[in-house]
Amino acid sequence: MAKLGSFVGVNIWTFFNEIYDDLIVHYPTEVYKRRTFNIPLLYGRLNRWGYREGIRSILSRNDVCFFEWASDLLVIASYLPKKSKIVTRLHSFELYDWAPKIKWDSVDKIILVSYAMQRMFAALYPAHASKTEVIYNGRMLNQFHPPKR
């Protein structure tokens, strides 16, 4: 069974909670958690190394790594030696803020939330348009409670 590494970010699980709950039922899953070191004088250098090393470590231990946000975590991962398949979900603001910094040759699949986003991505990165899929954001239907008549 394939092992799945997940990269989400500290407080930005908004769109990913329900997806993650389903993934852990089907796959052994590991979530990236950033560690920080509080050592005077070495604080900045050591934390930059730990950040990069933590990403590299999860990439090497898993068969597929999913990046919920195509942001700083994916930028670093895309420049590390390829150890696992990389899948990301690209949201609208990332297309202009983070996408230019990502090495798209390292990314195996790009999930976009609309066909309009897919067209914009393809216009900016035509060599990687074939890697895209559209999967709309979804919500669990049991969260909606229509008023009783």
N, C-alpha and C positions, 0 to 999 in steps of 0.2 A: 504494500500500500504506500502511495506517495506521501511524503512528509511535506507539510505546508508551513512556511514561515510567513508571518503577517507583520507588516509595517504600517502603523496607523498614525502615530503621533500622540503626544501626551493627552491633550484634552479635546481631540477632534474626532470622536467616534460617532458623530451625529448620524452619518449615513451607513455606518458599518455594523452597529450592534446586532441587528437581526441577521445579517449575512454571516457574521462571525458565529453566532449561536448555531446556525445550520452547519457551517463548515466543521465545527468541532465534533459534531455527531458523526461525520463521514471520514474525517482525516485526522491523523495525529498532527496537532497544530502548536506552533510556538510563536509567541508574540514578542516582538522587539521591545525592550525596555531600556531606555538610556540610563547608564550609570554615571554618576559624577563623583569626582574626587576633590576633597577639600584640603589639599596640601599646599601650604604657602610656597610661594616662589615658582612652583611647577604647575599651579592650578590651570592656567590657560593651555599650555602645551600638553599636559597630561590628559585633560578633558577632550581636547581635539583628537588625540590618539585613541582614547577610549571610545569616543563616538564612532570613529572610522572602524576600529577593531570590532566593536559590537555588531556593526552592520556586516562586516566581512565574515564574522563567525556564524551568524544566522544564515547567510547566503551559502556557506560551505556545508552546513548541517542539514539543509532541506533540499528537496527535489524541485519545489516550486516556491517562489517568494512573491507574495501579493502586496503591492503598495497601494493602499487606499487613496492616497494623495500623491500626485506626481510632483513632489516638492523636494526639499533639501535631502531627505533620506534617499530618494531615488537618484538624485544627482550624484551623490557619493557612490551608491551601488553601481551605477552605470559605468563608472570609471574603474571599478575594481576588476580583477581577473574573474572571468565568467565561471561560476561554479554551479549555478542552478538556473532554471527557467525563471524569467522575470515577467510578471504581469502587473499592469497598473491600471487604475481607474483615473482618468483625467477629467477634472471638473473645469468649468469655464475659466475662472481666473488664472488657473495654472497654465493655460495655453500661452499666455503672454508673459507671466511672471517667471515661471520655472522651466517651461518646455525648451526655450533656447539654450539652457544650461545642461540639458540631459543628452547623453550620448545614446541616441535612439537605436544604434546598431546593437546595443546590448539588451534591448527590451524585446521580448518575444511576442507579447500581445498587449494591445492598448484598448481598454474599454472606455467608451464614451457614452454620455448620458442622453444624447440626441443625435439625429441625423444632421442637424445644422452644425453641431460640434464636429461631427465626422468630416463634413465638407470643409470646415475651417482648418482642421488639422491637416487634411489631405492637401489643401492649398499651400500651407506653410511647409509641410514635410512630405512631398509626394513620393519619395523613395520608401516611406514607411506606411503609406496608406493601406497597403494590403494586410497589415498587422492589426487593423482596427475592427472592432465589433461595437455595435450599439446595444446597450442594455439600459433601459430606463431605470431611474430611481424608483424603488417600490416601497410600499408600506404594508404592514400586516393588516388585513381587512378587519380583524377582530378589535382593532384599536378605534374603529369608527362606530359610533352609537347614534343612529338617527333618532330624532325625537318621536315619541309614540303619539299616535293620533287619537 
